[in-house]
Amino acid sequence: MPAGEYVYLRAAFGEVPGFLYACNSFVLGGASIAAYGAAVAIFVSDIHTFDKQWFVHTVHLFGSDYGLQFGRAS
């Protein structure tokens, strides 16, 4: 979060608008990074086809086996 924008809004409009801007910037900033990641994943899946399961890993933890799989569900 750019601190200069928060300081400017706090000085110009008060504590509440500055705080709301900081919270909004934090939430929407993270959401935009997630949207970029989803867009890249969709683009890559259009130009490169993957198998059904392209990553499979089994972890043995506390006497149980847990599987981690990435790929298409169908």
MODELLER restraints for C-alpha pairs under 7 A, 6 or more apart:
rsr = mdl.restraints
at = mdl.atoms
rsr.add(forms.Gaussian(group=physical.xy_distance, feature=features.Distance(at['CA:1:A'], at['CA:25:A']), mean=6.53, stdev=0.5))
rsr.add(forms.Gaussian(group=physical.xy_distance, feature=features.Distance(at['CA:1:A'], at['CA:26:A']), mean=6.75, stdev=0.5))
rsr.add(forms.Gaussian(group=physical.xy_distance, feature=features.Distance(at['CA:6:A'], at['CA:18:A']), mean=5.38, stdev=0.5))
rsr.add(forms.Gaussian(group=physical.xy_distance, feature=features.Distance(at['CA:6:A'], at['CA:21:A']), mean=6.86, stdev=0.5))
rsr.add(forms.Gaussian(group=physical.xy_distance, feature=features.Distance(at['CA:6:A'], at['CA:22:A']), mean=6.39, stdev=0.5))
rsr.add(forms.Gaussian(group=physical.xy_distance, feature=features.Distance(at['CA:9:A'], at['CA:17:A']), mean=6.70, stdev=0.5))
rsr.add(forms.Gaussian(group=physical.xy_distance, feature=features.Distance(at['CA:9:A'], at['CA:18:A']), mean=5.12, stdev=0.5))
rsr.add(forms.Gaussian(group=physical.xy_distance, feature=features.Distance(at['CA:10:A'], at['CA:17:A']), mean=6.66, stdev=0.5))
rsr.add(forms.Gaussian(group=physical.xy_distance, feature=features.Distance(at['CA:10:A'], at['CA:18:A']), mean=4.50, stdev=0.5))
rsr.add(forms.Gaussian(group=physical.xy_distance, feature=features.Distance(at['CA:52:A'], at['CA:71:A']), mean=5.45, stdev=0.5))
rsr.add(forms.Gaussian(group=physical.xy_distance, feature=features.Distance(at['CA:52:A'], at['CA:72:A']), mean=5.12, stdev=0.5))
rsr.add(forms.Gaussian(group=physical.xy_distance, feature=features.Distance(at['CA:53:A'], at['CA:69:A']), mean=6.74, stdev=0.5))
rsr.add(forms.Gaussian(group=physical.xy_distance, feature=features.Distance(at['CA:53:A'], at['CA:70:A']), mean=5.92, stdev=0.5))
rsr.add(forms.Gaussian(group=physical.xy_distance, feature=features.Distance(at['CA:53:A'], at['CA:71:A']), mean=4.49, stdev=0.5))
rsr.add(forms.Gaussian(group=physical.xy_distance, feature=features.Distance(at['CA:53:A'], at['CA:72:A']), mean=6.45, stdev=0.5))
rsr.add(forms.Gaussian(group=physical.xy_distance, feature=features.Distance(at['CA:54:A'], at['CA:70:A']), mean=6.08, stdev=0.5))
rsr.add(forms.Gaussian(group=physical.xy_distance, feature=features.Distance(at['CA:54:A'], at['CA:71:A']), mean=5.47, stdev=0.5))
rsr.add(forms.Gaussian(group=physical.xy_distance, feature=features.Distance(at['CA:55:A'], at['CA:69:A']), mean=5.61, stdev=0.5))
rsr.add(forms.Gaussian(group=physical.xy_distance, feature=features.Distance(at['CA:55:A'], at['CA:70:A']), mean=5.13, stdev=0.5))
rsr.add(forms.Gaussian(group=physical.xy_distance, feature=features.Distance(at['CA:55:A'], at['CA:71:A']), mean=6.91, stdev=0.5))
rsr.add(forms.Gaussian(group=physical.xy_distance, feature=features.Distance(at['CA:56:A'], at['CA:68:A']), mean=5.73, stdev=0.5))
rsr.add(forms.Gaussian(group=physical.xy_distance, feature=features.Distance(at['CA:56:A'], at['CA:69:A']), mean=4.49, stdev=0.5))
rsr.add(forms.Gaussian(group=physical.xy_distance, feature=features.Distance(at['CA:56:A'], at['CA:70:A']), mean=6.58, stdev=0.5))
rsr.add(forms.Gaussian(group=physical.xy_distance, feature=features.Distance(at['CA:57:A'], at['CA:67:A']), mean=5.84, stdev=0.5))
rsr.add(forms.Gaussian(group=physical.xy_distance, feature=features.Distance(at['CA:57:A'], at['CA:68:A']), mean=5.11, stdev=0.5))
rsr.add(forms.Gaussian(group=physical.xy_distance, feature=features.Distance(at['CA:57:A'], at['CA:69:A']), mean=6.47, stdev=0.5))
rsr.add(forms.Gaussian(group=physical.xy_distance, feature=features.Distance(at['CA:58:A'], at['CA:65:A']), mean=6.53, stdev=0.5))
rsr.add(forms.Gaussian(group=physical.xy_distance, feature=features.Distance(at['CA:58:A'], at['CA:66:A']), mean=5.59, stdev=0.5))
rsr.add(forms.Gaussian(group=physical.xy_distance, feature=features.Distance(at['CA:58:A'], at['CA:67:A']), mean=4.39, stdev=0.5))
rsr.add(forms.Gaussian(group=physical.xy_distance, feature=features.Distance(at['CA:58:A'], at['CA:68:A']), mean=6.09, stdev=0.5))
rsr.add(forms.Gaussian(group=physical.xy_distance, feature=features.Distance(at['CA:59:A'], at['CA:65:A']), mean=5.65, stdev=0.5))
rsr.add(forms.Gaussian(group=physical.xy_distance, feature=features.Distance(at['CA:59:A'], at['CA:66:A']), mean=5.14, stdev=0.5))
rsr.add(forms.Gaussian(group=physical.xy_distance, feature=features.Distance(at['CA:59:A'], at['CA:67:A']), mean=6.27, stdev=0.5))
rsr.add(forms.Gaussian(group=physical.xy_distance, feature=features.Distance(at['CA:60:A'], at['CA:66:A']), mean=6.34, stdev=0.5))
